[in-house]
Amino acid sequence: MRQSLCAMNDLNNLNEPQSISAIWTDTRAAGFAMPSEPLTCSLLRTLAASKPSARFLELGSGTGLSTAWLLDGMDAGSRLTTVDNDESLLSILKRHLGADPRLTVVCSDGDDFLRSIRGERFDLIFADTWAGKYRLLYETLELLNPAGLYVIDDMLPQPNWPEGHAQKVADLVATLESMKGYHVTKLSWASGVVLVAKTNPNS
Ligand SMILES: C[S@@+](CC[C@H](N)C(=O)[O-])C[C@H]1O[C@@H](n2cnc3c(N)ncnc32)[C@H](O)[C@@H]1O
């Protein structure tokens, strides 16, 4: 019994991508305070691996931690666009991941970027900033292909949440759960993850 519990320790054998330890070193040196958790990143990699020749979108690149895990799961025919408005964070990302030909890095305000890509389609969207999560939610879900996945984290209460944020989180979950054409799963795990799949009208 004890052995099987240990095997199910979430943090055992994460087998992180090669670039991660160097990105973490630069992330800490930069004092970046909002890095994605390894567990969430591991889930992203697994989901990415299930979507061959796919288009991925990440809103909120930070220093490239989640980007590195997504790239590690993607096959050679897949493409990832990652967006952040902070050039200094993106410079860390580019230093470690910029040579990957599957990756496009965009320095832009997230809202502006989302408005600029109407009509494009993605198979997985990781929305890790305000744009695409607490703002322009419908426009972002519209960007999903049928059977596409929308992933958000940081949904469990944190001591540093500003006044009123808990209500925003509750409202977002309620909105997602009320929408037709999507299946929603909440994971009270890691920082709190919500997985949303767009149903395929042809299936
Ligand atoms: C939670 S962090 C992203 C963490 C990252 N995914 C990781 O793996 O560490 C949120 C990011 O959103 C970015 N951001 C904040 N406001 C933004 C905006 N208006 N447009 C684009 N990015 C923004 C921040 O610079 C920050 O890097």
The ligand as a Tripos MOL2 file, in Angstrom:
@<TRIPOS>MOLECULE
LIG
   27    29     1     0     0
SMALL
NO_CHARGES

@<TRIPOS>ATOM
      1 C1          1.2080   33.8570  -14.6710 C.3       1 LIG1
      2 S1          2.4270   34.6650  -15.6230 S.3       1 LIG1
      3 C2          2.8100   33.5220  -16.9010 C.3       1 LIG1
      4 C3          3.6590   32.3980  -16.3810 C.3       1 LIG1
      5 C4          4.2460   31.5060  -17.4440 C.3       1 LIG1
      6 N1          3.2210   30.8400  -18.2340 N.3       1 LIG1
      7 C5          5.1890   30.4960  -16.8590 C.2       1 LIG1
      8 O1          5.2170   29.3410  -17.3210 O.co2     1 LIG1
      9 O2          5.9190   30.8330  -15.9050 O.co2     1 LIG1
     10 C6          1.4840   35.8780  -16.4710 C.3       1 LIG1
     11 C7          2.2390   36.6040  -17.5640 C.3       1 LIG1
     12 O3          1.3240   37.4970  -18.1990 O.3       1 LIG1
     13 C8          2.0650   38.6120  -18.6610 C.3       1 LIG1
     14 N2          1.1280   39.7220  -18.8800 N.ar      1 LIG1
     15 C9          0.5540   40.5400  -17.9670 C.ar      1 LIG1
     16 N3         -0.2570   41.4370  -18.5490 N.ar      1 LIG1
     17 C10        -0.2150   41.1650  -19.8820 C.ar      1 LIG1
     18 C11        -0.8370   41.7520  -21.0220 C.ar      1 LIG1
     19 N4         -1.6730   42.7850  -20.9050 N.pl3     1 LIG1
     20 N5         -0.5670   41.2210  -22.2290 N.ar      1 LIG1
     21 C12         0.2860   40.1830  -22.3700 C.ar      1 LIG1
     22 N6          0.9030   39.5810  -21.3130 N.ar      1 LIG1
     23 C13         0.6610   40.0800  -20.0920 C.ar      1 LIG1
     24 C14         3.1000   38.8670  -17.5750 C.3       1 LIG1
     25 O4          4.2130   39.5590  -18.0970 O.3       1 LIG1
     26 C15         3.4260   37.4420  -17.1170 C.3       1 LIG1
     27 O5          4.5850   36.9760  -17.7320 O.3       1 LIG1
@<TRIPOS>BOND
     1     1     2 1
     2     2     3 1
     3     2    10 1
     4     3     4 1
     5     4     5 1
     6     5     6 1
     7     5     7 1
     8     7     8 2
     9     7     9 1
    10    10    11 1
    11    11    12 1
    12    11    26 1
    13    12    13 1
    14    13    14 1
    15    13    24 1
    16    14    15 ar
    17    14    23 ar
    18    15    16 ar
    19    16    17 ar
    20    17    18 ar
    21    17    23 ar
    22    18    19 1
    23    18    20 ar
    24    20    21 ar
    25    21    22 ar
    26    22    23 ar
    27    24    25 1
    28    24    26 1
    29    26    27 1
@<TRIPOS>SUBSTRUCTURE
     1 LIG1         1 GROUP 0 **** ****
